Amino acid sequence: MGGKECGCGGEVKIVYACSGGSDIGNIADASARLLSREGCAKMSCLSGVGAGLSGYVASASGADRVLVIDGCPTDCGKKVMEKAGVSKFAHLRLTDLGFEKGKSPATVENIGKACEAAKKLL
């Protein structure tokens, strides 16, 4: 995606995605996976945080940087973090970038656009 290399810079960075049930949920998930493959952040399980599993909540709370990617304004990922008591995180909503449910397929171009926005928040 644009040839930009990522590195953790010694910080613990975690990215979570609400995979939802739509095309923009697919973009959120694919973007988080790409960020993880590129070494920008480690992808972790949003459901584990939502289930209140202590290890997942502790990891989210203890990370240097946390990014939550939501596809739509329902903000499920953001709400999961807040409900779990995780307060220190950046939030990216893909509809704020112009993506629309049912009209935004998970193409390489769309995933790249989401990743570039996410990198700015990490």
C-alpha positions, 0 to 999 in steps of 0.5 A: 500500500504505497510502499510505506514501511511501518515500525513499532518504534518500541511502543506497544500498538494494538489495532481492533476492528469491528468487522460488522456485517457489511462491506465497510466492516470488511474494509475495517477488518482487512485494514487492521490485518494489513496494518498488523502484517506491515508491523504498524500495530498488532491486531487483537480480538475486539470480541475478547475485549467485549466479552470482558476476558481479563487478558484482552482487556488488560492488553488494551488498557496497557498498550501504548497506543490503541486504534479502533476501526469502526465501519459505520456510525453505530461505533460498536468497536468504540462502545466495546472499549468504553464498556470495558473501561478502556479509555485511551484509544484513537478511533477511526470511523470509515464512513467519515472517510466517505465510505458508504454501507453497501456501496464500498467494496473491500478493494485494494484501493479502499483498504489502502485508503483506510490504512493510510488514515489509520496510520495517521492515528497510530 
